[in-house]
Amino acid sequence: MSRSKSSPLLLPLAIAAALSACAKPETPAPVANAPAARPATGLQLDESKLPQPVRLAAADLDAGKNVCDNLGEYVNSRWFTANPIPADRSSWGVSAALSERALAVQRQLAEQAASDAKAGGVEKIVGDLWATGMDEAKINAQGIEPLRPELAQIDAVQSPERLVVYLRESAAKGRGVLFYFDADADFKNSSVNLAYAIQNGLGLPDRGYYFDADKRDKLAAYQQHIGKVLELAGASAADAAAQAKAVIEFETRLARASLSNEQLSRDVALYYNPISPAAADELTPNFSWTAFFQSQGVAVPQKFSLAMPEFHKQVSRMIADTPLATWRAYLRYHAVDNASPYLSQAFVDENFQFHFKTMLGQKEAKARWKRVLGRIGDHAGEAMGQLYVKVAFPPEAKAQTRALVEQLRIALKARIENLSWMSAPTKQKALEKWASFMPKIGYPDKWRDWNGLTTGRDSYYANVRAADEFNHRWNLSKIGKPVDRTEWQMSPQEVNAYYNSLQNEIVFPAAILQPPFFDPKADAPLNYGGIGAVIGHEMIHGYDDQGSRFDQAGNMVNWWTPADAKGFAARGQKLIEQFDGYRTASGAHVNGKLSLGENIADLGGLSTAYDAMHLAVGDTPDPKIDGFSRDQRFFLNFAASWRDNYTPDLLKVLLASDPHAPSDFRAIGAPSNLPAFAAAFSCKPGQAMVRAADKQVVIW
């Protein structure tokens, strides 16, 4: 997994994950957090039933590999051989293992919540979603019936006017398919929330899937999948095939007007196009944004961001010139496909066959309980997180992580002050940003209020849809209001971390604060090489090629002198060239431009963590453990934290669409630029892990 959602624009989470949903009353009073153990009558955790984290072990190191040729292979190759990718996954490694551990914790919590007839609040929400999701017999008996009302609404689209009404109404329920509509901080005034309308509408990971020769097999498989889904929904085989062809042509036209993931990852300004609803109406004459805001129960604002305007203009044209039968096929397919995980087995099977087996190379579907917990995370993640931290996050972990963050802050300040390539005026602005970093550790200081979400035991699909609509309305209620800086974009049980440029915050959910990233009982080299590098990584995102476009308050402001900006870009170009030079085992290229932001963060984060470790240990004697020095164990654990293996199909998707380079290249990319690594292992010039002086990249 990415282990970093660093998009300066963390809206919506679907974008952040690929990059990363009538005004409500005022925010209620904060709910006090209580992560300590519950009484005997409360939630309990049987740790004996949990899988163990993957720790760095001397026995894993491959003496047959030369650490100076490839640090990642030296640390991880033996572990990969002994730990093949499970059949129900498309990747496997330390983050996946921690995710399995987090799921095992959540399973115990969900089972307890579901069995409590008197449960209320978040326990009732989690219990209802779990109980209905696990009732496979009822789900199979209901078949497609829970979706019938929505399909009837699509069938009623018999005019362009009715089509627009459907697009508005489905969006108001949190089911918009053509574009994301969400609220987040205004790029130019980060203290206030602005509405953003962002391109969507494609069923494949990136626009290139509709045009690139090397992806034609996936496009053909997608067309077959569309036909099968439409057939499951009641169309004849012949009609389903014809409709699938039309849907592909429809999405191909959308793709032509869409920006690529590479474009979006390297120019955050593409998300910001402030415009009045009236002016937007002129750009999209067949789709009124004024009426759209009214249909969402939101006061029509003075402005919003119509991001990627060419996309929206194309949608407007398609409303007028695309046959309604094609629109109905497109909308019906996406309605059924999006609902498939919550419907009967035939729909679940087809969903797995394409989205997981064909696209990602996963051999078997995950067990139902894992899938249900994943959906709870999607729709009520913070509700589950509120239960999770009560049993699975010791208070000392938060305190120790905060101390690590402070050491990293001190080290980063010194690195900025000592940069030889940056002028004093730019350094001053960088230090102002450094001074305002806001760390968030473990779980929110104020839990989200879930009052108003009604769930029950009648229908899994109904519960999910209720959560969709509730989340959508909660998000839209923020438009035009002050930003709540206590909110989180991830749930505590996620094994991940992120930086948000709009709030200048670094965030570390509870679930990542476990070995090999963080261990309260471990010594400094392991913790600084693990979570320390993660902390540094997120800090440096504030200074990567996109984060550096925002100031200390989270506003998009140019604080660079022209000469410093030019020098920064030149150093970034060297890093692009370094990663462009990497090839997978099959010969596929890594995209250095797509992954630039993450690679800058890896390089600066590792350098900062190394300095912080030495600040922490001072002049104390090096104890050497298993024959390895502190510096060696620091770099060994860094490489172990990138212990991730992928199926060939997943790797192809990642190379095409993910702004993170594959983990095996992240394990070597940053260390190969650090003289400290070469010194630690006595590596010599000419060896692969020692980049030549003219190729070595130094940024932060």
N, C-alpha and C positions, 0 to 999 in steps of 0.2 A: 504494500500500500504506500501511498505518498508520504505519510507521516508529516505532512505540512500543507496546511491550507493557507497560503500566503497571499492570496489575491488582495490587493489594496481595496477592491470592491468585493465585499463578502455578501453579495446579494445576487440572485438567490443562492442557496447552498448548492443547488444543482450546478450553477455556473462555477461556484468556488471549488467544488470538487473537481470539475473538468478543468478550470483555470489555474477553491473552498475550495417564500410562499404568501352610514349613520355612525358617528364617532363613539368610541367606547368611553366609559367613565374614566376619570383620572386614575392613574396607577395606584392600586391599593397599597396599604402599609406593608413594608417588607415582612416576609415570613422568616422567622429566625431559623438559621441552619443548626442542625444537631447531628454532626457526624459521629458522635460517640456511640458506643454500643447501646442497643435498645434493651429494655427490661425483658425478663424471661418470656413474657406474654407477647412480645413484639417479634420483629423479623429476626431470624437466626441464619447464620451461615456455617455450613459444615465444610471446612476447608479441606478435609480429607477427600472430598469428591472433586476437587479442582485440579485441572492439569497444571503441571509445574512450568514456570517460565524457563526460557532457554537462556542459560548463562554461558559466558565465556569459560571454556575449560582448556587447560593445557593439552589434554588428550585430543582435542579437536584439531590442533595445529598440524599441518602437513609438512613433515620434515623433508619430503621429497620435492617441495616447492621452494623457490627462493623468494623470500619476502621482498627483496629489492627488485624482483621482476614483476610481482603482482601481489600486493598486500592482501587483496580480497581472496585470491585463490589460496594463499598460505593459511589464512584464518578460517575460511569457510568451505573449501572444497570437500574435505572429509565429512563435514557435517551434512552437506548436500547429498553426498552419496548414501549416508546412513539415514537420511530423512527425506525420502521422495515426496513429491507433492501428493497430498491425500486426494482420493478420487472425487471428493465433494468440494474441491477447491481448484482454482486456476493459478494460485500462487501459494507459496509456503515459506515461512521464515519467522524471525523473532516477533515481528509485529502481528503476523497472523496467529502465532501461538498465544500471544497476549490477548488477542481478540477472542480466541477460543476460551481462554480463562475467564475473560469478562463475561462471555455468554453463559458459561457455567454458573457464575455468580448470579446473573440475571435470571437464569432458569429457576434457581431456588427461590428467588424473591418473587417471581411471577407466580409460581405454584402456590406460595404462601398467601399472596394477595388474592388469588382466585378462590382459594378455599375459605377465605374469611367472609362469611355472609354479612357481617356488620361493617365491612370495609367502606371507607368514604374517601373523598379527596383523590390524591394521586394513586393511592393503593387500589381504589375502585376502578379507576381508568385503566391501570396496568392489568388488574385482574380480569376485567371485562374483555380487553383486547386479547389477552392470553387465552381465556376460556373459549371465546368464540373462534379464535384462530386455530385452536387445537381440536375443535369439534369437527373432525374431518367428515364424519357421517352426515351431519347436518349440512355442511358446505356442499358435499356431493349431491345430497337430495335436492338442494335448492338450485343446482345447476347455474344457468345464466339468468334465472328469474330476478335476482337482486338488481340486475343491470337493465331490465326491460324498460323501466320508465325513461331512462336516459336514451336508450335506443329509439324509443318512440319520439322523443324530442328531435332526434336527428332525422328520423323519417319525415317529420313535419317541416323540414327545411325545403320548402317548395318555391322560394323566391329569394332574391338577394337580400331583401329587407328582413325576411325571417332568418336567413343565415346570420346576419349581423346580430340579431336579437339572441340567437343561440350562442354565438361567440361571447356576448356580454354575460348571459346568464350562466354559462358554464364557468367562465372566469370568476364570477361572483361566488361560486361554490368551491373555488380552489382547484378547478379542473381545466384551466386554460391550457391549450395545447400549442397554439401558434406562437405565442410570445410569453416570456416571463413578465409578470407585473408585481413589483415588490417595492418596499420602502427601505431606504438606508440613508446615511448621512449625505448631505449635499457636499459635493466635491469642493465647492467654493465657500461653504459655510457649514463646517462639519458639526456644529452644535445643533443643527436642525435637520430633521428627516425630509427627504425628497422622494417623490415617486419616480421609479425607473421602469421603462418598457424596453425589454431586451429580446433580441431575436431568439427563436426556438423553432419548433415545428418539424425538425428532422428526426427520423428514427434511427439514424446511424451516427457514429461518434463525431464525425467531422465532415465538412463539405466535400473533402477530397474523395470520400467513399463513393460519391456519385459520378466522379470523373476519372479517377486514376486507374490506369490499366492494371496495376498490381492489386487492385481491390475489387475487380469485376466479379470474382467468385463470391465475395461477401454481398455485393449488390444483388446478384442473382439469387442467392440464398435468402436474402431479405424479401425479395419479391415473392418467392415461394412461401415464405412464412406469412406474409400479408394475406395471401390467398387462403392458407390453411386457417388462419384466424377468422377470416370472413366466412369461411365455410362452417366453422364451428358455431358461428353466430347465426347460421341459418341460410346462407346463400348456397345456391347450387354450385357444383364444382366448376362449371363453365362460367357462370356469372362471377364467382369468386376470382377466378384467374383473370378475367377481363378487368375486374375492378382493381386487382392488384397491380396490373400493368398501368392503369390510370393513376393509381396512387404513387407509383414510382415516378411517373412523368411529372406529377404534381410536386413531389418533394424535390425532384431534380431542378425544377424551376425555382423553388424556394432556395435551394442550395446555391444557385447562381447569384442570388442576391444576398447571400450570407457571407460573413467574414469567417476566415479560418481560425482555428484555435491558436495557431502561431501568431496571426495578426492580433488577436485579442490579448494574448499573453504578453505581447511586447509593446502594446500601446494602450494603457489603461484609459487614456482620454477618449477612446472610442466608446466608452460607456457613458460619457457625459456630453449630452447635447440638449442643454436647457432651452425650453421653448414653451410658449403659452399654448393651452389647449386650442384656442382659436386658430393660431398659426399652424398647429399640427393638423387641424381639420382641413386646412387648405392643401397640405401635403398629401393627405390620404382622404380624398373626397368621398370615398365609399365607406369610410369607417370613421365616425365622429368620435373624437377623444373626449369632447365635452359630454356627450351622451354616455360614453363609457364610464367616466368618473361617476356620473350620476347613478348609473346602474350598479356600481360597486358600493353604494352607500357612503360615498366619500364626497366631501365638499369639493367643488371644482377649484383647483388651485390656480395661482397666478402663473405657475410654471411647473414643468416636470421634465424629466430627461427622456426624450424620444431617441434612445440609443440606436445606432445603426439605421438611420432614416431610410436608406435605400431599400432595406429589407421591408420596412413597413409600407413604403410606397408600392413595392411589388405585391404585397398582400392586398392592398387596396385595389390594384389592377386586377388581381385574380378574383376578387369578389365580383367584379363586373364581367369578366370575360371567360371564366372557367365554368364549364357545365356544372349545374347543381348536382347532377348524379355523381360527378367526380368528388365534389365537396362532401357529399354524404358518405361516399366510400372511404374517403380520408378520415373523416370524423368518426365514422363507425369503427374503422380499424383501430384507431388510437384509443377510443373509448374502451373497446374490448381488450386490447393488448395491455393497457394500463391497469385494467381491473383483473386481468388473468390470475395474478398471484393470490387473489382473494376468492376465486371462483372454484368450480369443481375440477376434478383431477385432469380431465382432458385439456382444459385451458392451462392448468399448471404445467402439464407435460410439454405442451407446445411452446409455452413461454421459456421453459428451460432449454428445450431443444435448440432454439435459435439464439436467444440472448446469452446463454451460458455455454452450451456445448459447441455450437457453430462459431460464435464470435470469440469465445474465450478459451475453448479447448477443455472445459471442465467435463469430466467423465460421468459424474453422477450428481443428481440434485442433492442439495443439503437436506438433512433431516427436517421434518416439518417444524420441530421446536426451534431450530436455529433460524429458519425462515421467519417464523412468527416473531421471534425476538428482534430480528432485523427490522421488521415492519413496525414494531413498537418503537424502536429507535428512530425510525423515519418520522413517525407521526406523533409520538409522545415521548421523545427522547429525554427531555429534562424531567418529566414525571418519573421515569424509571431511574434517572440519575439521582433524584432526591432520595430514593430508596437505596441505591447502590452505595452512596458514600456513608450511609449509616452503618454499614457492615463491612465495607471493603477498603476504607481509606483511613489509615491511622493518622491522628493529628500530627505526630512527629514527622511524617513524610512532608506535610505542608511546610512546617517550620524549617526543615533541612533544605528543602528545595528553594525556599525564599533566601536562605543564606547563600546557596549556590548562585542564585540570580544576582545577588549583591556583589559577589566576587567577579562574576562575568561583567557586570556594569563597570566596576573599577578597571578591569583589564581593557574593556572596550574604550573607555575614556582615554586611557594612556595610549592606545593604538591610534586613536584619532589625532590626539595631540602630537604624536610623533610621525605622522604621515609626511613623507618628504615631497610628495607630488602635489599636495593640496595647499592652496594659499590660505593665509590667515583669515580673510573674510568668510570663505566657505567653511573653514574649520569651525569658526565661531557659530555659524548656523547649524552645523552638524552637532556641535556640543549642546546647543539649545534643544535640539531634538532628543539627544541622549538623555538630557536632564528630565525630560517629560515622559519617558517610557513608563507605561503602567503595566506591571505584571499581574496576571490572574492565575492562581494556582489551585488545582484540585476541583473546585466547584464554585458556583456563584455565591457571592455574599448575600444576594437576595434572590429567592426562588421565584420563578415565573408563577403567576396566578392562573390556575386552570378552571376557575369557576365559570360556568357557562357551557362547558363541554359535557354533553349528556351521552353516556354510553350504556349499553345493556348487554343481555345475553341472548338476543334473538338472532343477530346477523353480524358476522365478521365484516362483510363488505359495508354494512350500514355504519358500524363503528368507525371504520377507516374513513369513510366519506364524511362522517360527522367531524372527525378530527381534522380532515383536510379543510373543511369550511371554517371551522373554529380557528385554525392556525392562520388561514388567509385573512380572515377578518381582524384577527389580533394584529397581524402585520400591517394591514392597511390603516388601522386605527392610529398608527404612528405618523402618518403623512402630515407634514406641517407642524409637528410637535417637536419639543426638545428631545435630543438623543438621550436615551437612558444608558449611561456608561457602565451600569452594572450588568447589562445583558451579556450573554455568551452566545457565540455562533456554533458551539459544539456542546455535546452532552458529556458529563463527567466520565461515563463508561466507554468513551471513544479512545482508542489507542492512536492518538494523533496530537498535533499542536498547530497553532497558527499565529500569524501576525496580521493585524488589521491596521492599514495605513490611515484609515479615516478616524481612528481613535488613538493611534500610536500605542497600541497595546500588544503584549505578548501573552499567549494563553496556553496553559498546560493542563489538560484534563487529568483527573485522578488516575485513569487506567494506564497512562503512559509512564507513570511514576512507579515503575516496577522493573526488576532486572530484565534485560541487561542494561536498560537505560539508567535506572536509579535503584539503589539498594541501600537502605539506611545502615546496614552493617558492613558495607563495602568500603574500601579505602579510596583515597582521592583519585588515583589514576582511572579506576573503573568508572566512577561517577562523573568525572570531568570528561572522559572520553565518550561516555554515553549521554546522559541527560545534559551534561555541560555543553557538548557540541550541539545538542538540540536547542538549548537556550540561546547559545551564540548564534545559531542559524536563524532563529526567529528574530533576534535583535538586528542582525545584518539585513534582514528583509526590509527594515526601515531605510536602508541605504542601497538596496539593489537598484537595477535600472528603472524600476517602476516605483518602488517605495521612496526612492530619492526625489521623486517629483512632488512629495507632500512634506509640509513643514511640521513643526513640533505640535501644532494644534490639530493636525489632520486635514489641513486645507491644501489643495493642489496649487502650490506656489513655487516658482522657480527661485531657489535660493543659492544657485551656483553662479560663479563667475564664468564667462564664456570660455576662458582658458582651462579652468578646472573641469568644466563639462566636457570639453574636447578630450582632455586627458583621461577622464573616467571612461568615456566611450571607447577610446583606443585600448584601454586595459580590458574592457569587456569584450572587445573584438578578439583579443588574444584567447580569452576563455572560450568564446564561440568556436574558434579554430581548434582549440584543444579537444573539445567534445565532438566536433565534426569529424575528427580523426579517429574516433572510436568506432569499432565494428562489432556487431554481435557474432555469435558462432556461425550463424547462417550468412553473414556478410552484409547484413542490413546496417544502414548508417544511423548513428545517433544524431539528433537534430540539435546542434549547439545553440541555435538562435531560440528555438522553442523553449529550451531548458535553461536559458541564461540566468534568469532570476534565481532559480534554485541553486545553480552552480556558484553564483556569487555568494549566496548565503552559506553554502557548504564551506567554501574556501575561507571566508571571513569568520564564520562561526567556529570552525576547527582551530583557526589561529588564535582566536580570542579565548577559547576554552583551554588551550594549551598554556597561554599566559596566565589565566586564572588559576590553573592547577598549581603552577609554580608560586604564585602569590600565596596560595593556601598552604603549601607544604613548607615554604620558606627554606631555611638552611638545615632542616632536619635530615638526618641520615636516610639514604635510600635503602629500604629494607630488602629489596629484590625478592620477588616471590616467584617460585617455579623457575628460577634462573633468569627472570626478566626484570629489567629496570623499570622505574616508574614511567619514563618516557615510552618505553616499548609497550608496556601494558596499557598506557593511554591510547596509543594508536591501534593496538590489537583490539581493544574493546570498541573503538570507533568503527573498525571494519566489521566486527561482529554485529554491531547494531544495524548494518546494511545486509544482513544475512537473509536475503530474499531470493527465491527462485520462481520462475514463471513458466507457464506453458508457452509453446511457440505462438499460439494464436493470441493469447493475452499480450505477449511481448509486441506483436505487430500492432495491436490497438494502442498500446502505450507509446510506441515510437511515433505513431501518427497523430496522437491527440493529447498526450499527457505532458504538461510543462515540467515534469520531473524526469531526469534521465534514469534509465534502469539502475537498480541498486548496485550491481556489480561495478558499474563505472563510477558511481558516487563513492564507493569504498576506496577507489584509487585516485580519483580526480583531484581532490583537494590535497591529500597527503603528498602526492608527487610534486606539488609546488612548494612544499615546506622544507627548508634546510634542516629544521629540527627533526623531521622524519628520517632524512638521510643520515644525520648524525647519530640518531638513536640506534640504527641498525647497521651503521658503517657501510652504507651503500656508496657506490662509486659512480662518478660521471660515466655516462654511456649506458647505465642500467635503466630499465624502463621506468622505475619509480623515482628517478632523478632527472627532472626536466632540465634541458640545456639552459644556460643563463639567458639566452635571447628568447626562449620559449616560456620561461618561468613567469607565472602570473602572480602579481602582488597588487591587491586592491585595498582592502581594509585591514 
